[in-house]
Amino acid sequence: NALKQAFVYKDPCSVLPSDYELLINLTLHEIPPNKSLFWENNKLLVHSYANKGLRYIPLGDSLTGWIMDNLNWCGKPSDSGIDYISCPTTEECEHNPVESFWRIASITYAEWSSGVIHIMLNGSTLDGAFPIKSFLADYELPNFQKDRVSHVEIWVMDDIEGADLDSCGKGSIKILEDILISKGYNYTCIDNYRPVR
C-alpha cells in the first residue's frame, strides 16, 4: 500500500520525493558503520564487489533499494491508475515516480551512513569520474552527517583495459576532494584500489 499511495492514480510528472516517505520509513534499516558504498557510473562493479552486503551495502542492496532496483513505474489519473506502457524520463519531467523515489532513497541512505564512507567512481568515464550533476553530488554528499562520518575513502576504478581519464587529485576527482575538504571531512583517494580489481 505504501508504494501504491506514492504514485497510483497520479500524474506521472507530479510525484514528489515526499510521496515516498511512508515507504522509506517502512523499509528503513540501519546501515552498519563502515559498510556504506556510494558510486557513479560503475553499478555492475559496485554490486559485484559489495557481494550482496557481505562486504559493503550500496543503496541498491539495502531493503529500500533492493525492492525498487532496475524497475520502471508510473501512474496515471485514470483506468487502473498504473501506466504499464510508457513512463516519462527525467528529461521529460523532473518529478517522475522513479526519479523522486531514488532522490529520497539516496538522501535517507546518506543520512544513515556512518563511520568510513566508501565512494567508488569510474576513472574511464568520458565526462569525468565525479559527475557534477548526479545523485552522489546532488543528494548523497550534501546529506552526509558530519558527526557520523569518520573518514571518506574514494576509489577511482578504471575499466579493465579502459582509458585512465580521471585520477586522484585531478579533473573531477579534484572537485570531489575540494568539496570534502570544504565540508571538513578527512579523506583518502586510491586509484584502482587493488582488492576491487
NORLIN-V125205 format. One record per pair of residues at least 6 apart in sequence whose ideal C-beta (glycine too) atoms are under 7 Angstrom apart, sorted by the first residue. I is the first residue (numbers start at 1). J is the second residue. If there is no record, write none. Layout:
# NORLIN-V125205
i/j
I/J
I/J
This chain:
# NORLIN-V125205
i/j
2/22
2/23
2/26
3/23
5/22
6/15
6/19
6/20
6/23
6/97
7/15
7/19
7/73
7/74
7/75
7/97
8/75
8/81
8/82
9/75
9/77
9/81
10/75
10/77
11/77
12/74
12/75
12/76
12/83
12/87
12/88
12/96
12/97
13/88
13/93
13/95
13/96
14/95
15/95
15/96
15/97
15/100
16/95
16/100
17/100
17/103
17/104
19/100
20/100
20/101
20/104
24/64
24/104
24/105
24/108
27/63
27/64
27/67
28/64
28/108
29/62
29/63
30/112
31/57
31/62
31/112
31/113
33/114
33/115
34/115
34/116
35/56
35/57
36/57
36/113
36/117
36/118
37/46
37/50
37/56
37/57
37/58
37/118
37/120
38/117
38/118
38/119
38/136
38/140
39/46
39/58
39/119
39/120
39/121
40/121
40/122
40/130
40/131
40/134
40/136
41/121
41/122
41/125
42/120
42/122
42/157
45/120
45/157
45/196
46/58
46/120
47/58
47/60
47/61
49/55
49/196
50/56
50/57
50/58
50/61
52/61
53/61
56/118
59/65
59/105
59/106
59/109
60/66
60/69
62/109
64/105
65/105
68/101
72/87
72/98
73/87
73/97
73/98
74/83
74/87
74/88
74/96
74/97
75/81
75/82
75/83
75/97
76/83
87/96
88/96
90/96
90/99
102/135
103/139
106/135
106/139
106/140
107/139
107/143
109/140
110/139
110/140
110/143
110/144
111/143
111/145
113/144
114/148
114/149
115/150
116/150
116/151
116/153
117/144
117/149
117/152
118/153
118/155
119/152
119/154
120/155
120/157
121/129
121/130
121/154
121/156
122/129
122/157
122/159
123/129
123/156
123/157
123/158
123/164
123/165
123/166
123/167
123/191
124/158
124/159
124/162
124/163
124/165
125/165
125/166
126/165
128/166
128/171
128/172
129/156
129/166
129/172
129/173
130/137
130/172
130/173
130/175
130/176
131/137
132/175
141/179
146/184
149/185
151/186
151/187
152/180
152/185
152/187
153/188
154/173
154/176
154/187
154/189
155/190
155/193
155/196
156/166
156/167
156/168
156/173
156/189
156/191
157/192
157/193
157/196
158/164
158/192
166/172
166/173
167/173
167/191
168/189
168/190
168/191
169/177
169/189
173/189
177/187
177/189
180/187
